[in-house]
Amino acid sequence: MRQRCVTRGYVGSSAWIAICVWGAWVGVGAGTTWAQENSKPRTEPDCVFVPTPHDIVERMLEMADVRKDDVIYDLGCGDGRIVIQAAKKRGCRGVGFEIVPELAQKARADAKRNGVDHLVEIREADLFQADMSEATVLPMYLLPKMLKELKPKLAGLKAGTRIVSHDYRIPDVKADKVETLTSRETGAEHILMLYTLPFQEQESD
Ligand SMILES: C[S@@+](CC[C@H](N)C(=O)[O-])C[C@H]1O[C@@H](n2cnc3c(N)ncnc32)[C@H](O)[C@@H]1O
């Protein structure tokens, strides 16, 4: 390393300044492009709709100890079943984000049909753009790559916020509780992981 620095020392100082200015510009430019690309709202779903069976939803709500004063955010809410069930059974407010227009419409219609449209708000929007600062509980059923991308944002949520992730874990975060259970509705096995903010880091496998 030292040898390389000495060799570079032969370049004139004004040339060095020019190189540094160019490097900084390219670096900032590249950073801006990356940031802009990543802040652009998506228009296509990052995964398909696979509903969580209602009995598994119930266990997710139990694990997070959802109460009336909680605010539930379901990022990728599908037909809105989690926020609707939470509002119906526990009387809490919920916000669902869904990028597929037909699913968002169904979620709104189901909330109305179940008499909880005053508690449930469905936003047809990209979940990666969501302002979730008011959330106290986040049920999640998203792919590992999505959880990885969301992790920095989730890590910034207020202390005491609970996240229950269905089937996929948040990478390198220690769960408070892990449960494996079989749905009476579908006969399929599900894994649920409860996390409470602030995250406790876990070493990579
Ligand atoms: C596996 S389903 C889970 C649905 C619901 N949370 C449940 O557990 O029953 C994931 C949902 O996320 C939606 N989705 C995928 N990418 C999205 C994005 N970038 N923004 C908003 N919704 C998205 C899909 O359309 C799908 O409905």
The ligand as a Gaussian input file, in Angstrom:
#p B3LYP/6-31G(d) Opt

LIG

0 1
 C      -47.319000     -13.036000       0.249000
 S      -48.584000     -11.815000      -0.007000
 C      -49.117000     -11.531000       1.671000
 C      -50.491000     -10.909000       1.790000
 C      -50.964000     -10.630000       3.222000
 N      -50.020000      -9.823000       3.937000
 C      -51.178000     -11.931000       3.948000
 O      -50.290000     -12.319000       4.752000
 O      -52.223000     -12.575000       3.737000
 C      -47.596000     -10.363000      -0.378000
 C      -48.357000      -9.209000      -0.990000
 O      -47.447000      -8.134000      -1.209000
 C      -47.837000      -7.435000      -2.387000
 N      -46.654000      -6.700000      -2.877000
 C      -45.540000      -7.218000      -3.459000
 N      -44.653000      -6.239000      -3.738000
 C      -45.207000      -5.074000      -3.314000
 C      -44.759000      -3.724000      -3.294000
 N      -43.571000      -3.365000      -3.762000
 N      -45.575000      -2.782000      -2.749000
 C      -46.799000      -3.129000      -2.252000
 N      -47.284000      -4.387000      -2.255000
 C      -46.493000      -5.358000      -2.754000
 C      -48.297000      -8.546000      -3.312000
 O      -49.136000      -8.045000      -4.325000
 C      -49.019000      -9.472000      -2.323000
 O      -50.385000      -9.161000      -2.242000

